[in-house]
Amino acid sequence: MEIPATPTFTVEDISVGAYAHGFGTTADGNSYAFRVRKSTMHVEIYRVNAETEVPTPDDVVASAQRSVREIDLTDERSVIAVVRDAVTHPDSSVDGQEDGTTVRAVLSRLGL
C-alpha cells in the first residue's frame, strides 16, 4: 500500500448507532470530531497546531451540523459520508485564528 504524499480525509475512530461519534483528519490536515445528538450530527474542525492533546473551544476553526434523519446510523459508510460532507463544507468558520495565537495561550504563558 502506497502512502499518499498529500493529506487525505481519514476516519481514525468511529462508533455507529443512535449516539454515533468519532474523530479523524480532514483532507487539509486538520483534526475533527463528530457526535450525534438526537437527530443532528455536530462536527467540529480544529486548528492544526493545537497546544494540547485534547482540543478546547479555542481550537475550533469551523463547525457543521447535519440532519441524520434520512440515514442509517448503524451503517458505518453512511455515517462517514455525512461526516465527509460536513468537514468539506462546514456551516461556519472562526476567523482570526490562523496565526495560532489565542487569548487562552497568551494567558497560559503569563501564568494566569
C-alpha positions in Angstrom: 0.0 0.0 0.0 1.4 3.4 -1.0 1.2 6.3 1.4 -0.2 9.4 -0.4 2.1 12.5 -0.5 -0.8 14.9 0.5 -3.1 14.5 3.4 -6.4 12.8 2.7 -9.7 12.6 4.6 -9.5 9.9 7.2 -11.7 8.5 10.0 -9.5 7.3 12.8 -12.2 6.1 15.1 -15.9 5.7 14.7 -18.8 4.3 16.7 -22.1 3.8 15.0 -25.7 3.8 16.3 -28.1 6.3 17.8 -25.1 8.0 19.6 -22.6 7.8 16.7 -19.3 9.6 17.4 -15.7 9.6 16.2 -12.7 11.6 15.0 -10.2 11.8 12.2 -8.3 14.2 9.9 -9.7 16.4 7.1 -8.1 16.5 3.6 -6.5 19.8 4.7 -4.7 18.1 7.6 -6.9 19.5 10.4 -8.3 17.1 13.0 -12.1 16.9 13.6 -14.5 15.2 15.9 -18.2 14.5 15.5 -21.1 13.3 17.6 -24.8 12.6 17.0 -27.3 14.1 19.5 -31.0 13.5 18.8 -31.3 13.8 15.0 -28.4 16.1 14.4 -24.7 15.4 13.8 -22.4 18.0 15.3 -18.9 18.3 13.7 -16.0 20.5 15.0 -12.9 21.1 12.9 -9.7 22.0 14.9 -6.7 24.1 14.0 -3.6 22.2 13.0 -1.2 23.5 15.7 -3.3 22.9 18.9 -1.4 23.4 22.1 -2.9 20.5 24.0 -3.7 16.9 23.2 -7.4 17.4 23.8 -8.8 20.3 21.7 -10.5 23.1 23.5 -13.3 25.5 22.2 -10.4 27.9 21.4 -9.0 25.4 18.9 -12.2 25.2 16.8 -11.8 26.8 13.4 -15.0 25.5 11.8 -18.2 23.7 12.7 -21.1 22.0 10.9 -24.4 20.5 11.8 -26.2 17.9 9.6 -29.6 16.2 10.0 -29.3 12.4 10.3 -33.0 11.7 10.0 -32.5 10.3 6.5 -29.5 8.0 7.0 -28.9 4.6 8.7 -26.9 5.4 11.8 -25.9 1.7 12.1 -24.2 1.8 8.7 -20.6 3.0 9.0 -20.4 4.1 5.3 -23.5 6.3 5.7 -22.1 8.0 8.8 -18.7 8.5 7.1 -20.4 10.1 4.1 -22.2 12.7 6.2 -19.0 13.4 8.1 -17.1 13.8 4.9 -19.7 16.3 3.6 -19.7 18.2 6.8 -15.9 18.7 7.0 -15.7 19.5 3.3 -18.4 22.1 3.5 -18.7 23.4 7.1 -21.5 25.7 8.1 -19.4 28.3 9.9 -15.7 29.3 10.2 -14.0 31.1 13.0 -11.9 34.0 11.7 -8.7 35.3 13.2 -7.1 32.0 14.4 -4.8 31.3 11.5 -1.8 32.8 13.3 -2.2 30.3 16.2 -2.4 32.9 18.9 -5.4 32.7 21.2 -6.3 34.5 24.4 -6.0 31.3 26.3 -2.5 30.7 25.0 -1.4 34.2 26.0 -2.9 33.9 29.5 -1.2 30.5 30.0 2.2 32.0 29.0 1.7 34.7 31.5 0.8 32.2 34.2 -2.8 33.4 34.7 
